[in-house]
């Protein structure tokens, strides 16, 4: 039996791609907000972590 036949037998299977797209979109928006809304000091500190052995 082909994989498509299993998907056709599931009721309301069309909602799963929509949920996946929504999760991806919310994650992308969250990461973009974190990057552009973050403080420069935090990113400078994180960039220097491998270099600074005292911290």
C-alpha positions, -999 to +999 in steps of 0.1 A: +000+000+000+013+034-009+020+061+017-006+085+001-033+059+008-025+061+045-028+099+045-061+098+026-076+075+053-069+100+081-097+124+088-089+161+085-054+154+073-053+189+057-048+206+090-014+191+096+004+211+069-013+242+082-001+236+117+034+229+105+035+261+086+022+280+116+048+265+139+076+274+114+063+309+109+061+316+147+096+302+152+110+323+124+093+355+138+105+346+173+141+342+162+139+374+141+126+393+171+153+379+193+181+389+169+168+424+161+155+431+196+185+418+215+210+439+232+244+444+215+262+436+248+247+402+250+257+393+214+292+407+220+296+387+251+283+355+234+307+361+205+337+363+228+329+333+250+353+309+233+381+335+235+376+346+272+388+318+295+380+338+327+342+338+322 
